[in-house]
């Protein structure tokens, strides 16, 4: 997340510009102090806010398909006709401006009043929708229900003690000390009351009575539902070695976890990260920003090579080492005793605190207790409905039919969870929307972003365009000649084009 530029860019659109001055169908200008983007869409010229409402990315560097503009950084989509955030991770709509065509020039002077698109609620929409989970999927579902003007009850049960937060930021800018706390909530606390969403924090669901259509809570309460969304997410895998329950050993998942690590980092000199996962390495980078000596202990030969391949693994290791991280690869921690951490190799490391980043596991106990079909995740159909009628699922817990691979897949990505929550919300309203969004995630290491689009559990070829070491590259992961996924560094347009090509492959 970056600070907003307060100096408006480009020409004064109130004085008029010619269509010939557009570059790739776009032009950034301003109206008074507001930056505005002119876009040549399918149905004419549109004027919208110049920056993505998610992390303020410049939309002029994105791609336009039809009447949709795609954010270059994190692949959010906006409808140019009404500014609606049609695809996560963006939630807020863009402001739209009135475009005047006169004497061959385009003038923009007036912003349209803010008004949400009007939707017709299905004739048989449910009276009450209950959402179990306060993460990306659960929040996205609740927000989408109200965005679509659903008038029934929305009850959101969250085991967390805080309202839904921007979880990706917890291992990135916020942990590094570069983001203020007010950036972390996805919405202010007042949002839930204003939109009549009954958010119950510190609430644990213990069972689902599918026949009676009731959720049973730990305190014995029973909450009736007409539709139910399971969005319980994942939990960090804990260390199972002697000393793992010490107070200086942390995992990173919740806002409270992040705050505890920040408190431990205050005055600390050295930290150990157990595991070279994305979370682990992002935490390593964040702690280095706090000038803490960081050691990473992991069993693999190269970090992230299993997901990104050996060349990208080499780059990630070199990048972290350049910033002072010390790796202990092909090794594991066997015991923690106070500040001493013993490794399988016999090496003893001394640290003020440890962060375990050895992966997560989906929270499936509730679905299992309810007799919902499982297979290394909750099995859902293309509409995200489970084997229990009226019960849907979204996020890390879901294994869904992927049309590109022809198999059922489960993906633990923030953006996937958001998009599934949105689709599940529409389907709980009876709209029958197939979920076939292309998976996407991003990872940030110091000032280097890595974007990943698609899903490749295995591949037989990796093509590399550009140079990884120069941080200008697009990698494509292929199996039998078919591109399954792409990873990029500072190749935003290529990443978007890869996503679009995958979508077109589904449509063909």
Long-range contacts (C-beta under 8 A, 24 or more apart in sequence): 1-55, 1-56, 1-169, 1-173, 1-179, 1-183, 2-55, 2-56, 4-51, 4-56, 5-35, 6-33, 8-32, 8-33, 8-34, 8-35, 9-35, 9-50, 10-35, 13-38, 13-47, 13-106, 13-107, 13-108, 13-109, 14-107, 14-108, 14-109, 15-107, 16-102, 16-105, 16-106, 16-107, 17-105, 17-106, 18-104, 18-105, 18-106, 19-45, 19-104, 19-106, 25-64, 26-59, 26-60, 26-64, 27-60, 28-58, 28-60, 29-108, 31-97, 31-108, 31-109, 31-111, 34-95, 34-111, 36-97, 36-108, 37-69, 38-99, 38-106, 38-108, 39-64, 39-69, 39-80, 40-64, 41-66, 41-67, 41-69, 41-80, 41-81, 42-66, 42-67, 43-67, 43-81, 44-99, 45-99, 45-101, 45-106, 46-80, 46-81, 46-96, 46-99, 47-96, 47-97, 47-98, 47-99, 47-108, 48-78, 48-80, 48-83, 48-94, 48-95, 48-96, 48-97, 49-83, 49-94, 49-95, 52-76, 52-78, 52-90, 53-85, 53-90, 53-91, 53-92, 53-93, 53-94, 54-89, 54-90, 54-91, 61-492, 61-493, 62-492, 62-496, 63-493, 63-496, 63-497, 63-500, 65-500, 70-496, 70-499, 72-492, 72-493, 72-496, 73-442, 73-449, 73-451, 73-492, 74-415, 74-440, 74-442, 74-451, 75-415, 75-440, 75-451, 75-453, 75-495, 75-496, 75-499, 82-117, 84-116, 84-117, 87-419, 87-422, 87-437, 88-140, 88-415, 88-418, 88-419, 88-422, 89-414, 89-415, 89-418, 91-140, 91-143, 91-186, 116-147, 116-149, 118-149, 119-148, 119-149, 121-148, 121-149, 121-150, 121-151, 121-429, 122-429, 122-430, 122-431, 124-430, 125-150, 125-151, 125-152, 125-429, 125-430, 126-152, 126-225, 126-226, 126-227, 126-428, 126-429, 127-152, 127-153, 127-226, 128-152, 128-153, 128-155, 128-224, 128-225, 128-226, 128-227, 129-153, 129-154, 129-155, 129-225, 129-226, 129-227, 129-228, 129-229, 129-428, 130-155, 130-156, 130-157, 130-215, 130-223, 130-225, 130-227, 130-228, 130-229, 131-155, 131-156, 131-157, 131-228, 131-229, 131-231, 132-157, 132-205, 132-215, 132-228, 132-229, 132-230, 132-231, 132-232, 132-366, 133-157, 133-158, 133-229, 133-230, 133-231, 133-232, 133-233, 133-395, 134-158, 134-159, 134-160, 134-163, 134-164, 134-199, 134-201, 135-164, 135-167, 135-231, 135-233, 135-395, 135-417, 136-164, 136-167, 136-233, 136-395, 136-414, 136-415, 136-417, 136-418, 136-421, 137-229, 137-231, 137-233, 137-394, 137-395, 137-417, 137-418, 137-420, 137-421, 137-424, 138-164, 138-229, 138-231, 138-394, 138-395, 138-421, 139-164, 139-186, 139-187, 139-418, 139-421, 140-394, 140-417, 140-418, 140-419, 140-420, 140-421, 140-422, 140-425, 141-229, 141-231, 141-394, 141-421, 141-422, 141-424, 141-425, 141-428, 142-197, 142-425, 143-187, 143-195, 144-421, 144-422, 144-425, 144-426, 145-425, 145-428, 145-429, 146-195, 146-196, 146-197, 148-425, 148-426, 148-429, 150-425, 150-429, 152-226, 153-196, 153-198, 154-196, 154-197, 154-198, 155-198, 155-200, 155-223, 155-225, 156-192, 156-197, 156-198, 156-199, 156-200, 157-200, 157-203, 157-204, 157-205, 157-215, 157-217, 157-223, 158-199, 158-200, 158-201, 158-202, 158-203, 159-202, 159-203, 159-204, 160-201, 160-202, 160-254, 160-255, 160-256, 161-201, 161-202, 161-256, 162-201, 162-254, 162-255, 162-256, 163-187, 163-189, 163-192, 163-199, 163-201, 165-254, 165-255, 167-253, 167-414, 168-414, 168-442, 170-252, 170-253, 170-254, 170-255, 170-257, 170-258, 171-252, 171-258, 171-278, 171-279, 171-282, 171-283, 171-286, 172-282, 172-286, 172-444, 173-286, 173-444, 174-258, 175-252, 175-258, 175-261, 175-262, 175-282, 175-283, 175-286, 175-287, 176-285, 176-286, 176-287, 176-289, 176-290, 177-262, 177-286, 177-289, 177-290, 178-289, 184-255, 205-366, 206-366, 206-369, 207-366, 207-369, 207-370, 208-366, 208-367, 208-369, 208-370, 208-372, 208-388, 208-391, 210-370, 210-371, 210-372, 210-388, 210-389, 210-390, 210-391, 213-390, 225-390, 226-390, 227-390, 227-391, 227-392, 227-428, 228-390, 228-391, 228-392, 229-391, 229-392, 229-393, 229-394, 229-421, 229-424, 229-425, 229-428, 230-366, 230-367, 230-372, 230-378, 230-386, 230-391, 230-392, 230-393, 230-394, 230-397, 231-393, 231-394, 231-395, 231-397, 231-417, 231-421, 231-424, 232-362, 232-363, 232-364, 232-366, 232-367, 232-395, 232-397, 233-362, 233-363, 233-395, 233-396, 233-397, 233-417, 234-360, 234-361, 234-362, 234-363, 234-396, 234-397, 234-412, 235-360, 235-361, 235-363, 236-356, 236-357, 236-358, 236-359, 236-360, 237-356, 237-358, 237-359, 237-360, 237-361, 238-356, 239-274, 239-333, 239-336, 239-356, 239-358, 241-333, 241-334, 241-335, 241-336, 242-334, 242-335, 242-336, 242-337, 243-335, 243-336, 243-337, 243-338, 244-336, 244-356, 246-336, 246-338, 248-339, 248-352, 248-353, 248-354, 249-336, 249-353, 249-354, 249-356, 250-353, 250-354, 250-355, 250-356, 251-355, 251-356, 251-357, 252-279, 252-283, 252-355, 252-357, 253-360, 261-353, 261-355, 264-352, 264-353, 265-290, 265-292, 265-353, 268-292, 268-352, 268-353, 269-293, 269-352, 270-294, 270-295, 270-350, 270-351, 270-352, 271-295, 271-351, 271-352, 271-353, 271-354, 271-355, 272-296, 272-297, 272-333, 272-341, 272-349, 272-351, 272-353, 272-354, 272-355, 273-297, 273-354, 273-355, 273-357, 274-298, 274-333, 274-354, 274-355, 274-356, 274-357, 274-358, 275-356, 275-357, 275-358, 275-359, 276-300, 276-303, 276-304, 276-327, 276-329, 276-357, 277-357, 277-358, 277-359, 278-304, 278-443, 279-357, 280-355, 280-357, 280-358, 281-316, 281-320, 281-357, 281-443, 281-445, 282-443, 282-444, 282-445, 283-355, 283-357, 284-320, 284-325, 285-320, 285-323, 285-325, 285-444, 285-445, 285-446, 288-323, 288-324, 288-325, 288-446, 289-446, 293-324, 293-326, 294-324, 294-325, 294-326, 295-325, 295-326, 295-327, 295-328, 295-349, 295-351, 296-320, 296-325, 296-326, 296-327, 296-328, 297-328, 297-331, 297-332, 297-333, 297-341, 297-343, 297-349, 298-327, 298-328, 298-329, 298-331, 298-332, 299-329, 299-330, 299-331, 299-332, 300-329, 300-330, 301-329, 301-330, 302-329, 303-327, 303-329, 307-452, 308-450, 308-452, 308-475, 308-487, 309-459, 309-462, 309-475, 309-477, 311-462, 311-464, 311-468, 311-475, 312-450, 312-468, 312-475, 312-487, 314-468, 315-468, 315-469, 316-445, 318-469, 319-445, 319-446, 319-448, 320-445, 323-446, 360-396, 360-412, 362-396, 362-397, 362-410, 362-412, 363-396, 363-397, 364-397, 367-393, 367-397, 375-399, 375-408, 376-410, 377-410, 379-408, 382-434, 382-435, 382-436, 383-423, 383-427, 383-432, 383-433, 383-434, 383-435, 384-420, 384-423, 384-424, 384-427, 384-435, 385-427, 392-424, 392-427, 392-428, 393-424, 394-420, 394-421, 394-423, 394-424, 395-420, 395-421, 400-435, 402-436, 402-455, 403-436, 403-506, 404-438, 404-454, 404-455, 404-484, 404-502, 404-505, 404-506, 405-455, 405-484, 409-455, 409-457, 411-439, 411-455, 413-439, 413-440, 413-441, 414-441, 415-439, 415-440, 415-441, 416-440, 416-441, 436-506, 438-499, 438-502, 438-503, 440-499, 448-489, 449-489, 449-490, 450-487, 450-488, 450-489, 451-487, 451-488, 451-489, 451-491, 451-492, 451-495, 452-485, 452-486, 452-487, 452-488, 453-485, 453-486, 453-495, 453-498, 453-499, 453-502, 454-483, 454-484, 454-485, 454-486, 454-498, 454-499, 454-502, 455-484, 455-485, 456-484, 456-485, 459-484, 459-485, 465-491, 465-494, 466-491, 474-498
